[in-house]
Amino acid sequence: MRQCKEQQFDASAHISAFLGTFDRVAGNANFHGLKPLPQMQVIGDISNELLELMFPGRCGRDQAQMSLEEILTLQLNKVCSLLKGQLFLAFRYDKPSLEECEANELADQTITNLCTILPQLRISLKMDARAAFEGDPAARNLREVVLSYPCIKTLTIHRVAHELFVMDVPLIPRMMNEYAHKETGIDIHPGATIGDSFFIDHGTGTVIGETTVIGNNVKLYQGVTLGALSFPKDACGALIRGTKRHPTLEDNVTIYSNATILGDITIGKNAVIGSNVWIKESVPMDTMVVIQEPEITFRDLKMRRS
């Protein structure tokens, strides 16, 4: 029987060609030599702790011996401690020249600013949960909505991520929303502005772009896309960033499953958009948009077999 000689793999014979794929130009997608970066796993932990902060008891922890004030104090300290560490890393990545004390000061100020608006964010989330309960006859109670509906998880993360985005925090807002996307199938850019009492029924496959503006009491179904019609470029051919390129939905709009709304257009108050439509022009208020009902044909399969 032949004896096989085991050889130890030598990476050095292959590393030269692989090394040649790396662009050493500053600012490109090369992380070698940078200061430590925020970690997606920690961002996920922060997102889940935010859910527990906004809806104490949701995670099922045994806190029967603690008062609500004690629970909230403990939870807020946990969220802020985790978030501050990631903010510090994000600020030092974004501005490598920052001294540690300067990055710490920026992180502390961001935490203070966020804590100031947390009460209003919680009120908005309570309204979102109420909208989900009142908009879905399958929901038995508010607790079921908060515990299990993907839109509540997504909106809790998004509403905090959006505030960090407005504060020009680098990296972290997008990482938070990509974590929510992975968990729920709902993709909302942190730049999107969303009003109160927002409900995404089912949610899977819903996409909401960066410059989308959504009013109050809006309801979307699964698979809705609020996207950009095109990507404007400057004279050099580079994408122009930061321009309004996504839809505005006014109050009380309902959009049914798999509708696609593209461009900087406005869907007026009380409008209803039917399933599977493709819209590139503004829709007036109090308007219903539907695809003409297709003709259905029935065939007798018995006759074909005979």
C-alpha positions in Angstrom: 0.0 0.0 0.0 1.4 3.4 -1.1 2.4 5.8 1.8 1.2 9.3 1.2 3.6 12.0 2.4 1.8 14.9 4.0 3.1 18.3 2.9 2.6 21.5 4.8 1.0 24.3 2.7 3.3 27.2 1.9 1.3 30.4 1.3 4.4 32.4 0.2 4.3 30.8 -3.3 0.9 32.3 -3.9 0.9 35.5 -2.0 2.6 37.7 -4.6 -0.2 37.4 -7.1 -2.8 37.9 -4.4 -1.0 41.0 -3.1 -1.1 42.5 -6.5 -4.9 42.8 -6.3 -4.7 45.4 -3.5 -4.9 49.1 -4.4 -2.7 51.0 -2.0 -4.3 54.3 -2.8 -5.7 56.1 0.4 -9.4 56.1 0.7 -10.0 52.9 -1.4 -11.4 49.7 0.0 -8.3 48.7 1.8 -8.5 48.5 5.6 -4.9 47.5 6.3 -3.2 49.9 8.7 -6.4 51.6 9.8 -7.4 52.0 13.4 -9.9 49.4 14.7 -13.3 49.6 13.0 -16.9 49.2 14.4 -17.9 45.5 14.5 -21.2 44.3 13.0 -21.7 41.8 15.9 -21.5 44.6 18.4 -23.9 46.7 16.3 -26.3 43.8 16.4 -26.0 43.6 20.2 -26.7 47.4 20.4 -29.8 47.0 18.2 -31.2 44.2 20.3 -30.6 46.1 23.5 -32.4 49.1 22.0 -35.4 46.9 21.5 -35.3 46.0 25.2 -34.9 49.7 26.1 -37.9 50.8 24.1 -40.0 47.8 25.1 -38.8 46.6 28.5 -39.3 42.9 29.1 -39.4 42.1 25.4 -36.3 39.9 25.6 -37.8 37.8 28.4 -35.3 38.6 31.1 -36.2 38.0 34.7 -36.4 41.5 36.2 -39.4 40.9 38.5 -37.5 42.3 41.5 -36.7 45.6 39.8 -38.7 48.7 39.4 -39.3 50.1 35.9 -37.0 53.0 36.7 -34.2 50.6 37.7 -34.7 48.5 34.6 -34.6 51.6 32.3 -31.5 53.0 34.0 -29.7 49.6 33.7 -30.7 49.3 30.1 -29.9 52.8 29.0 -26.4 52.5 30.6 -25.9 49.2 28.7 -26.9 50.7 25.4 -24.9 53.9 25.8 -21.8 52.0 27.0 -21.9 49.7 23.9 -22.7 52.5 21.5 -20.0 54.9 22.9 -17.3 52.3 22.1 -18.5 51.9 18.5 -18.9 55.7 18.1 -15.3 56.2 19.3 -14.1 53.7 16.6 -16.2 55.2 13.9 -15.1 58.8 14.5 -11.4 57.7 14.6 -11.9 55.8 11.3 -13.6 58.8 9.7 -11.0 61.3 10.9 -7.7 59.5 11.5 -6.1 62.7 12.8 -8.5 62.8 15.8 -6.8 62.4 19.1 -8.4 59.8 21.5 -9.7 62.5 23.7 -11.4 64.3 20.8 -13.0 61.1 19.6 -14.2 60.4 23.1 -15.7 63.9 23.3 -17.5 63.4 20.0 -18.9 60.1 21.2 -20.1 61.6 24.5 -21.8 64.5 22.8 -23.5 62.1 20.3 -24.8 59.9 23.2 -26.1 63.0 25.0 -27.9 64.2 21.9 -29.4 60.8 21.3 -30.6 60.4 24.9 -32.4 63.8 24.6 -34.6 62.5 21.8 -35.2 59.0 23.0 -38.5 59.8 24.7 -39.9 61.1 21.4 -38.6 58.1 19.5 -40.4 55.8 22.0 -43.6 57.7 21.5 -43.3 57.3 17.7 -42.6 53.5 18.2 -45.7 53.1 20.4 -47.7 54.8 17.6 -46.1 52.4 15.1 -47.1 49.4 17.2 -50.7 50.8 17.5 -50.8 51.3 13.7 -49.8 47.7 13.2 -52.4 46.4 15.6 -55.2 48.5 14.1 -54.1 47.7 10.5 -53.9 44.0 10.8 -56.9 41.9 11.7 -54.7 38.9 12.4 -53.0 40.7 15.3 -54.6 39.6 18.6 -53.0 42.3 20.9 -50.3 44.9 21.1 -47.9 42.5 22.9 -48.0 40.1 20.0 -47.2 43.0 17.6 -44.2 44.2 19.7 -42.8 40.7 20.3 -43.1 39.2 16.8 -43.8 41.8 14.0 -40.6 42.5 11.9 -41.7 46.1 11.2 -41.4 46.9 14.9 -37.8 45.5 15.1 -36.9 47.4 11.9 -38.4 50.7 12.9 -36.9 50.6 16.4 -33.5 50.2 14.8 -34.2 52.6 12.0 -35.5 55.5 14.1 -32.3 55.5 16.2 -30.1 55.0 13.1 -31.8 57.9 11.4 -31.1 60.3 14.2 -27.4 59.2 14.2 -27.4 59.7 10.4 -28.7 63.2 10.8 -25.9 63.8 13.3 -23.4 62.8 10.6 -22.2 59.8 12.5 -20.1 57.7 10.1 -20.6 53.9 9.4 -22.8 53.1 12.3 -26.2 54.2 11.0 -25.8 52.1 7.8 -24.5 49.1 9.8 -27.5 49.2 12.1 -29.9 49.2 9.2 -28.1 46.5 7.4 -28.4 44.4 10.6 -32.1 45.1 10.6 -32.3 44.1 6.9 -30.6 40.8 7.6 -32.9 40.1 10.5 -36.3 41.1 8.9 -35.9 41.3 5.2 -36.9 45.0 5.3 -34.3 47.3 3.8 -34.6 51.0 5.0 -31.7 53.4 4.4 -31.0 55.4 7.6 -31.4 58.6 5.7 -35.1 57.9 5.0 -37.5 60.2 7.0 -40.5 58.4 8.4 -43.5 59.9 10.1 -45.6 58.5 12.9 -48.0 55.5 12.9 -46.0 53.7 10.1 -46.8 50.1 9.4 -45.2 47.6 7.0 -47.4 44.5 6.8 -45.4 41.3 6.4 -42.5 43.4 5.2 -40.3 40.9 3.3 -38.6 42.5 0.4 -39.6 46.1 1.2 -37.0 48.7 0.1 -37.0 52.3 1.1 -34.3 54.6 -0.3 -32.1 57.2 1.3 -34.0 60.4 0.4 -37.5 58.9 0.8 -39.9 61.1 2.9 -42.9 59.3 4.4 -45.8 61.1 6.2 -48.0 60.0 9.0 -50.4 57.0 9.0 -48.8 55.4 6.0 -49.1 51.6 5.3 -47.0 49.5 3.0 -47.2 45.8 2.2 -44.5 43.4 1.4 -42.2 43.9 -1.6 -42.8 47.6 -2.1 -39.9 49.5 -3.5 -39.5 53.3 -2.9 -36.5 53.7 -5.2 -34.6 56.1 -7.5 -35.4 56.3 -11.1 -31.9 57.1 -12.2 -28.6 58.2 -10.7 -27.5 61.7 -11.8 -23.9 62.2 -12.6 -21.6 65.3 -12.8 -19.6 66.5 -15.7 -16.9 64.0 -14.9 -19.3 61.1 -14.8 -19.2 60.6 -11.0 -22.5 60.0 -9.2 -24.0 63.2 -7.6 -24.7 62.2 -4.0 -27.2 63.8 -1.6 -29.8 64.9 -4.1 -33.5 64.1 -3.6 -34.1 61.1 -5.8 -36.7 59.0 -4.0 -40.4 59.4 -3.5 -42.4 61.5 -1.0 -45.5 59.8 0.5 -47.9 62.2 2.1 -50.2 61.3 5.0 -52.6 58.3 4.9 -51.1 56.7 1.8 -51.5 52.9 1.3 -49.3 50.9 -1.0 -50.0 47.3 -1.8 -47.6 44.4 -2.4 -44.8 44.6 -5.0 -45.6 48.1 -6.1 -42.6 50.0 -7.4 -42.5 53.8 -6.9 -39.5 55.5 -8.5 -37.9 58.9 -8.5 -38.4 62.3 -6.8 -42.2 62.2 -7.1 -45.1 62.7 -4.7 -47.9 60.3 -3.8 -50.6 62.6 -2.5 -52.6 62.3 0.7 -55.1 59.4 1.0 -53.8 57.8 -2.2 -54.1 54.1 -2.7 -51.5 52.3 -4.9 -52.5 48.8 -6.0 -50.3 45.7 -6.2 -47.6 45.3 -8.9 -47.9 48.8 -10.4 -44.9 50.7 -11.7 -45.1 54.5 -11.0 -42.7 57.2 -12.2 -45.0 60.2 -12.0 -46.6 62.0 -9.1 -50.1 60.8 -8.0 -52.7 63.4 -6.9 -54.3 63.1 -3.4 -57.4 60.9 -3.0 -56.5 58.8 -6.1 -56.4 55.1 -6.5 -53.9 53.6 -9.0 -54.4 50.0 -10.1 -53.4 47.8 -13.0 -56.4 46.9 -15.2 -57.7 43.5 -14.2 -56.3 40.8 -16.6 -58.6 38.4 -18.3 -58.6 34.9 -16.8 -59.0 31.9 -19.0 -60.2 28.5 -17.8 -59.4 25.3 -19.8 -60.9 21.9 -19.3 -58.0 19.5 -18.9 -60.3 16.4 -19.2 -61.2 17.3 -22.8 -57.5 17.7 -23.7 -56.6 14.2 -22.3 -59.4 12.6 -24.3 
